[in-house]
């Protein structure tokens, strides 16, 4: 028996013997033990008992009475020799070990790639703020799907939005995915019902609008926005782009680096992130002008210097100011990347090519994000099949 089996509080009938406090026959020492063995933090409470060298702790409760109720049950189980010390690591120990391995490059994501530095910072924050304080004391193998569901429900009730709840549980998924493969531990994050994320669809500019948006920004930053619109590079990839990776004569950009705000230059977010992207003529002209204006043929293409990248917020603020003056609706670099995908599809680029140019880890991601933009419907598909079968019957 363990503390998972002791989650429900005891409800004892109120009798003459118990109304005054101590039940008949209950020892003084037991009464003292019930008044201790309670931990309190931030207005919440949990009971604990010592079994051998281990301290077993119950779930956090909103009242001392609930925590004490759990402890009474735990003490009774201990006295009956049905409560044993946990043998495996606690979730807290396993989670901290996992995040340290991930930070050291010894744990990978579902795609088999190393985690991005900013993702690891978010994961560590989520573990320390949400996971460890609530269920970290439980044994790694003792956490149930119900425990994770109750945690998700609590986070939502505390005001965390749907995306926030999902992000808070992301590192927990990573911990259990790691141990499920290596130790055969059941993954309690599977089957948890999370609130639906209903975000707005990203804005996509038309080709004419994209041209106007680029023309409205300061001349020194037009090539940057053109690379976002016409090559689909991520903002970190644009910050890390070097002239040696740009071949205007061949009409290609080789994406080999990303820029992290803390770590600096890093590898792309996945193996697919390292790729070759075509340069359309309109972008080629702006890149040539940018090179002539900056008088640089090496180092960072869009850096404030050859070695120092530009500050993204500064570039965004200048663009917003220029667009407002021109009466244009602002757009983000992320939305410019979506615009590139839209224009590529409209131009006839197939899904496999687009997946490569976007740097997606799989074509499934491309279909999921841009399938609604891909041309064709049932009638067109039927017509194509009819044409193919007709050609085949003539042979």
Secondary structure, 3 states (H helix, E strand, C coil): CCHHHHCCCCCCCCCHHHHCCCCCCCCHHHHHHHHCCEEEECCEEEEEEEECCEEEECCCECCHHHHHHHHHHHHHHHHCCCCCCCCCCEHHHHHHHHHHHHHCCCCECCCCCECCHHHHHHHHHHHHHHHHHHHCCCECCCCCHHHHHHHHHHHHHCCCCHHHHHHHHHHHHHHHHHHHHHHCCCCCCCCCCCCCCCCCCCCCCCHHHHHHHHHHCCHHHHHHHHHHHHHCCCHHHHHHCEHHHEECCCCEEEECCEEECCCEEECCCCHHHCEEEECCHHHHHHHHHHHHHHCCCCCECCCCCCCCCCCHHHHHHHHHHHHHHHCCCCCCHHHHHHHHHHHHHHCCCCHHHHHHHHCCCCHHHHHHHHHHHCCCCHHHHHHHHHHHHHHHHCC
